[in-house]
Amino acid sequence: MRKLVLLGSGTTVLALAGLLLFRVSSGGGRGPAQSTATAPVNPAAIEDTADLAGPRQPIFFRHDIHAGQYQIQCQYCHYTAAVSSEPGIPSVETCMGCHLAISGSDSGGRSEIRKLRKYSSDKKPMEWVRIHAVARHVHFPHSRHIKAMGPTACMTCHGDVKRMPQVYKVNNITNMGFCITCHLQRGVTRDCTVCHY
């Protein structure tokens, strides 16, 4: 590992630091912790995403593996969610931060990582298909919700993503009733100007 860090680029150093941070946060430095709620996933079990709920994406990104099996927190990839209104879609560079060192353990995983590396070498952004969006006249500050509800806030609107091979819409977040119900349950303001300004 020392040789890799000394000879590697800044991106490699960043990848290794991210992996170290992930290992420490998820398992006390012993490597990725296995969730007791989520059994290890066989990445090769799903070969075609057409039968899964949700739209096909340019890369079959397995949330059930990344967030479920390896317990990577949402904000590791969607790092702007805790500090801005938008959660941000991870860039190719964010993905490559780990996948410079991780190549996948099966033919299915490796083929998707090859696609990722092709985007990276071509210096092209991935054009993800957006799944979740609130109405255009609504201001939804992700950072405020994460601060109030903690790291599991994401599940409230997006569902249990760590169990989804392919992300799909679980709740109708474009319906104001969904938001009002959540605010009522938590005893927080329902003043119109909080979301509509």
FIRO-731211 format. One record per residue (C-alpha): x, y, z; residue in three letters. Coordinates in Angstrom, 1 decimal. Example, Ala and Ser with C-alpha at 12.3 -4.5 7.8 and 13.67 -1.06 7.14 Angstrom:
PT	east	north	up	kolti
PT	12.3	-4.5	7.8	ALA
PT	13.7	-1.1	7.1	SER
This chain:
PT	east	north	up	kolti
PT	0.0	0.0	0.0	MET
PT	2.8	2.4	0.8	ARG
PT	4.4	1.8	-2.6	LYS
PT	1.0	2.5	-4.3	LEU
PT	0.6	5.8	-2.4	VAL
PT	4.2	6.9	-3.2	LEU
PT	3.9	6.0	-6.8	LEU
PT	0.3	6.9	-7.3	GLY
PT	-1.4	10.0	-8.5	SER
PT	-3.2	12.4	-6.2	GLY
PT	-6.4	10.6	-7.2	THR
PT	-5.0	7.3	-6.0	THR
PT	-4.1	8.9	-2.7	VAL
PT	-7.6	10.3	-2.5	LEU
PT	-9.1	6.9	-3.3	ALA
PT	-7.0	5.1	-0.6	LEU
PT	-7.9	7.8	1.9	ALA
PT	-11.6	7.4	1.1	GLY
PT	-11.3	3.6	1.5	LEU
PT	-9.5	4.0	4.8	LEU
PT	-12.2	6.5	6.0	LEU
PT	-14.9	4.0	4.8	PHE
PT	-13.3	1.1	6.6	ARG
PT	-12.9	3.1	9.8	VAL
PT	-16.4	4.4	9.8	SER
PT	-18.1	1.1	8.9	SER
PT	-16.1	-1.4	10.8	GLY
PT	-13.6	0.0	13.2	GLY
PT	-10.7	-0.4	10.7	GLY
PT	-11.5	-4.1	10.1	ARG
PT	-12.8	-3.7	6.5	GLY
PT	-16.3	-3.2	5.3	PRO
PT	-18.8	-4.3	8.0	ALA
PT	-21.5	-6.7	7.0	GLN
PT	-25.0	-5.5	7.8	SER
PT	-27.1	-7.9	9.8	THR
PT	-30.2	-6.6	8.1	ALA
PT	-28.8	-7.0	4.6	THR
PT	-27.4	-10.3	3.4	ALA
PT	-24.3	-10.2	1.2	PRO
PT	-25.4	-9.6	-2.4	VAL
PT	-24.3	-11.7	-5.4	ASN
PT	-23.6	-9.0	-8.0	PRO
PT	-23.8	-11.6	-10.8	ALA
PT	-27.4	-12.5	-9.9	ALA
PT	-28.8	-9.7	-12.0	ILE
PT	-27.7	-9.6	-15.6	GLU
PT	-30.3	-7.3	-17.2	ASP
PT	-31.8	-4.3	-15.5	THR
PT	-34.9	-4.1	-17.7	ALA
PT	-36.9	-6.3	-15.3	ASP
PT	-36.0	-4.0	-12.3	LEU
PT	-38.1	-1.1	-11.1	ALA
PT	-36.7	2.3	-12.1	GLY
PT	-35.1	3.6	-15.2	PRO
PT	-32.0	2.2	-16.8	ARG
PT	-28.9	4.2	-16.1	GLN
PT	-25.7	4.6	-18.1	PRO
PT	-24.0	2.4	-15.5	ILE
PT	-25.8	-0.2	-13.5	PHE
PT	-24.9	1.3	-10.1	PHE
PT	-25.8	-1.2	-7.4	ARG
PT	-27.1	0.8	-4.4	HIS
PT	-27.8	-2.5	-2.6	ASP
PT	-24.1	-3.3	-2.8	ILE
PT	-22.6	0.1	-2.2	HIS
PT	-25.0	1.4	0.5	ALA
PT	-26.4	-2.0	1.6	GLY
PT	-23.6	-4.6	1.7	GLN
PT	-20.7	-2.2	2.2	TYR
PT	-22.7	0.3	4.2	GLN
PT	-21.3	3.4	2.4	ILE
PT	-23.3	6.4	3.8	GLN
PT	-25.4	8.4	1.3	CYS
PT	-23.4	11.5	1.9	GLN
PT	-20.1	9.9	0.9	TYR
PT	-21.2	10.0	-2.7	CYS
PT	-23.9	12.7	-2.5	HIS
PT	-21.6	14.9	-0.6	TYR
PT	-23.3	18.2	-1.3	THR
PT	-26.6	17.1	0.4	ALA
PT	-25.4	18.0	3.9	ALA
PT	-24.4	21.6	2.8	VAL
PT	-26.7	22.7	0.1	SER
PT	-30.2	22.5	-1.3	SER
PT	-29.2	19.9	-3.9	GLU
PT	-27.8	16.5	-3.1	PRO
PT	-25.7	16.4	-6.2	GLY
PT	-25.1	13.5	-8.4	ILE
PT	-21.7	11.9	-8.0	PRO
PT	-19.2	12.8	-10.7	SER
PT	-17.1	10.3	-12.5	VAL
PT	-14.2	11.4	-10.4	GLU
PT	-16.0	10.6	-7.2	THR
PT	-16.7	7.1	-8.4	CYS
PT	-13.1	6.7	-9.6	MET
PT	-11.9	7.8	-6.2	GLY
PT	-12.6	4.2	-5.0	CYS
PT	-12.6	2.4	-8.3	HIS
PT	-9.0	3.1	-9.1	LEU
PT	-8.2	0.6	-6.4	ALA
PT	-11.4	-1.6	-6.6	ILE
PT	-12.0	-3.6	-9.8	SER
PT	-15.0	-5.7	-8.9	GLY
PT	-15.2	-9.3	-7.9	SER
PT	-17.3	-10.8	-10.7	ASP
PT	-17.8	-10.4	-14.4	SER
PT	-20.9	-8.3	-14.0	GLY
PT	-19.3	-5.8	-11.6	GLY
PT	-16.1	-5.6	-13.7	ARG
PT	-18.0	-4.8	-16.8	SER
PT	-19.8	-1.9	-15.1	GLU
PT	-16.5	-0.7	-13.7	ILE
PT	-15.0	-0.9	-17.2	ARG
PT	-17.8	1.4	-18.4	LYS
PT	-17.0	3.8	-15.5	LEU
PT	-13.3	3.8	-16.4	ARG
PT	-14.1	4.5	-20.1	LYS
PT	-16.2	7.6	-19.0	TYR
PT	-13.2	8.6	-16.9	SER
PT	-10.6	8.1	-19.6	SER
PT	-12.8	9.9	-22.2	ASP
PT	-13.3	12.7	-19.6	LYS
PT	-17.1	12.5	-20.2	LYS
PT	-19.7	13.0	-17.5	PRO
PT	-22.3	10.2	-17.1	MET
PT	-25.8	11.3	-18.0	GLU
PT	-27.8	9.8	-15.2	TRP
PT	-31.6	9.6	-15.6	VAL
PT	-33.1	11.7	-12.8	ARG
PT	-35.5	9.8	-10.6	ILE
PT	-36.5	12.1	-7.7	HIS
PT	-37.5	15.7	-8.2	ALA
PT	-39.8	18.0	-6.3	VAL
PT	-42.1	20.4	-8.1	ALA
PT	-40.3	23.4	-9.7	ARG
PT	-42.0	25.9	-7.4	HIS
PT	-40.8	24.1	-4.2	VAL
PT	-37.6	24.9	-2.4	HIS
PT	-36.4	21.7	-0.6	PHE
PT	-33.1	22.3	1.2	PRO
PT	-31.5	18.8	1.6	HIS
PT	-29.0	20.2	4.1	SER
PT	-31.8	21.4	6.5	ARG
PT	-33.5	18.0	6.4	HIS
PT	-30.3	16.1	7.0	ILE
PT	-29.4	18.3	9.9	LYS
PT	-32.8	17.9	11.5	ALA
PT	-33.3	14.2	10.9	MET
PT	-29.7	12.8	10.7	GLY
PT	-28.1	10.5	8.2	PRO
PT	-31.2	8.3	7.8	THR
PT	-33.2	11.3	6.6	ALA
PT	-32.7	10.1	3.0	CYS
PT	-34.9	7.0	3.6	MET
PT	-37.9	9.2	4.4	THR
PT	-38.3	10.3	0.9	CYS
PT	-36.2	7.9	-1.2	HIS
PT	-37.1	4.7	0.5	GLY
PT	-34.7	2.0	1.6	ASP
PT	-32.2	2.5	-1.2	VAL
PT	-29.7	0.2	0.4	LYS
PT	-32.0	-2.7	-0.6	ARG
PT	-32.5	-1.5	-4.2	MET
PT	-30.4	-3.0	-7.0	PRO
PT	-31.6	-0.1	-9.2	GLN
PT	-33.1	3.0	-7.6	VAL
PT	-36.7	3.8	-8.3	TYR
PT	-39.3	6.2	-7.0	LYS
PT	-40.9	5.0	-3.8	VAL
PT	-42.9	8.0	-2.6	ASN
PT	-44.7	10.7	-4.6	ASN
PT	-42.5	13.6	-3.4	ILE
PT	-44.1	15.9	-6.0	THR
PT	-47.4	15.7	-4.0	ASN
PT	-47.5	18.4	-1.3	MET
PT	-49.5	16.0	0.9	GLY
PT	-46.4	13.8	1.3	PHE
PT	-44.5	16.7	2.7	CYS
PT	-47.3	18.0	4.9	ILE
PT	-47.8	14.5	6.4	THR
PT	-44.1	14.3	7.3	CYS
PT	-44.1	17.8	8.9	HIS
PT	-47.3	16.9	10.9	LEU
PT	-45.7	13.7	12.1	GLN
PT	-42.6	15.5	13.3	ARG
PT	-44.4	18.6	14.7	GLY
PT	-42.5	21.1	12.5	VAL
PT	-43.8	24.2	10.7	THR
PT	-46.3	24.0	7.9	ARG
PT	-45.9	27.7	7.0	ASP
PT	-46.2	28.1	3.2	CYS
PT	-43.2	30.4	3.1	THR
PT	-40.8	27.7	4.4	VAL
PT	-41.0	25.8	1.1	CYS
PT	-42.5	28.3	-1.3	HIS
PT	-40.4	31.4	-1.8	TYR
